[in-house]
């Protein structure tokens, strides 16, 4: 019986950790150096380092060519954006959408007039997918309302 309870507890912790991880393996509160290593391992290179914003580019990527990290005062990830190539093939859009549902669940809102799908991850954190007029994915945004000063330029 103890083994079953321990297994259930470990599975619960694992599911909780997985739910907090976003696209590309980045998560809220992640140390900047960890995020940087993850992005570099996926072929991204740092090309802009200004105050609390770090831009990573991967011109060889088939899908997401730009990742922007927004860091809090402790250099922890407070949010991030992924910018996708124009005319992203429909199958890649479907793949990312399916991955988002796996990561963040099916409790989301569709804002059709804005071409946005919006997940409220918790009280302060949200995730948005933005689509172009042809319903192709063009941006994914993770925002933490505790740090509105970091996100002024993206909303």
C-alpha positions in Angstrom: 0.0 0.0 0.0 2.9 2.4 0.8 4.4 1.8 -2.6 1.1 2.7 -4.3 0.8 5.9 -2.3 4.4 6.8 -3.0 3.9 6.2 -6.8 0.7 8.3 -6.8 2.5 11.1 -5.0 5.5 11.0 -7.4 3.1 10.9 -10.4 1.3 13.9 -9.0 4.5 15.8 -8.6 5.6 14.9 -12.1 2.3 16.0 -13.6 2.5 19.3 -11.7 6.0 20.0 -13.0 5.1 19.1 -16.5 2.1 21.4 -16.4 4.3 24.3 -15.6 6.7 23.7 -18.5 5.9 25.6 -21.7 6.9 25.3 -25.3 10.6 24.6 -25.9 11.0 23.4 -22.3 11.0 26.8 -20.7 9.0 27.6 -17.6 8.1 30.5 -15.4 10.7 31.1 -12.7 13.4 29.2 -14.6 16.9 30.5 -14.1 18.1 32.4 -17.1 21.3 30.3 -17.6 19.1 27.1 -17.7 16.9 28.7 -20.3 19.8 29.8 -22.3 21.3 26.3 -22.3 18.0 24.8 -23.4 17.7 27.3 -26.3 21.3 26.9 -27.3 20.9 23.1 -27.4 18.1 23.7 -29.9 20.2 25.8 -32.2 19.3 29.3 -30.9 21.9 32.0 -30.4 21.7 35.1 -28.2 21.6 38.1 -30.5 20.2 40.8 -28.3 20.8 41.4 -24.6 19.1 44.6 -23.3 18.1 45.1 -19.6 15.7 42.3 -18.8 15.1 41.1 -22.4 17.1 38.4 -24.2 16.5 37.6 -27.9 17.5 34.3 -29.3 17.5 33.6 -33.0 17.6 30.4 -35.1 17.6 31.2 -38.8 17.7 27.5 -39.6 14.6 26.6 -37.7 11.7 25.3 -39.7 9.1 26.8 -37.5 10.1 29.2 -34.6 13.0 31.5 -35.5 12.9 33.9 -32.6 12.5 33.4 -28.9 12.4 36.4 -26.5 12.9 35.9 -22.8 11.6 38.5 -20.3 13.5 38.3 -17.0 12.6 39.5 -13.6 15.0 41.3 -11.3 16.4 38.0 -10.1 17.1 36.9 -13.7 14.4 34.4 -13.6 12.0 33.9 -16.6 8.9 35.9 -16.1 7.6 35.3 -19.6 8.6 34.6 -23.2 7.5 34.8 -26.8 8.0 32.6 -29.7 7.8 34.1 -33.2 7.1 31.7 -36.1 8.1 32.0 -39.7 5.6 33.6 -42.1 3.5 31.1 -44.0 4.1 28.3 -41.5 2.7 25.1 -43.0 -0.7 24.1 -41.8 0.6 20.8 -40.4 3.1 22.6 -38.2 0.4 24.9 -36.9 -1.7 21.9 -36.0 1.3 20.2 -34.4 2.0 23.3 -32.2 -1.6 23.6 -31.3 -1.8 20.0 -30.3 1.4 20.4 -28.2 -0.2 23.4 -26.4 -3.2 21.3 -25.5 -1.0 18.6 -24.1 1.0 21.1 -22.1 -1.8 23.4 -21.0 -5.1 21.5 -21.3 -8.4 22.2 -23.1 -9.6 24.9 -20.9 -9.0 27.9 -23.1 -10.9 30.8 -24.8 -11.0 31.6 -28.5 -11.0 35.3 -29.3 -12.0 35.0 -32.9 -12.0 38.7 -33.6 -8.4 38.9 -32.5 -7.3 35.5 -34.0 -6.1 34.5 -30.5 -6.4 31.4 -28.4 -6.0 32.2 -24.7 -5.2 29.9 -21.8 -5.3 31.3 -18.2 -2.7 29.1 -16.6 -3.2 30.4 -13.1 -4.3 33.6 -11.4 -1.4 35.7 -12.8 -0.1 33.8 -15.8 -1.5 33.3 -19.2 -0.5 31.9 -22.6 -1.7 33.1 -25.9 -1.4 31.8 -29.5 -1.8 34.4 -32.2 -2.8 33.5 -35.7 -2.7 35.4 -39.0 -5.6 36.0 -41.3 -5.0 32.6 -42.9 -5.2 30.9 -39.5 -1.5 30.1 -39.5 0.3 30.4 -36.2 2.6 33.4 -36.0 3.3 34.0 -32.3 3.1 32.3 -28.9 3.2 34.5 -25.7 3.6 33.5 -22.1 2.8 36.5 -19.8 3.0 36.9 -16.0 0.8 39.7 -14.8 3.1 40.2 -11.7 5.6 41.8 -14.1 3.5 44.1 -16.4 6.4 46.4 -17.0 8.2 43.7 -18.9 5.4 43.1 -21.4 4.4 46.6 -22.4 5.8 46.3 -25.9 4.1 42.9 -26.7 0.5 43.5 -25.8 
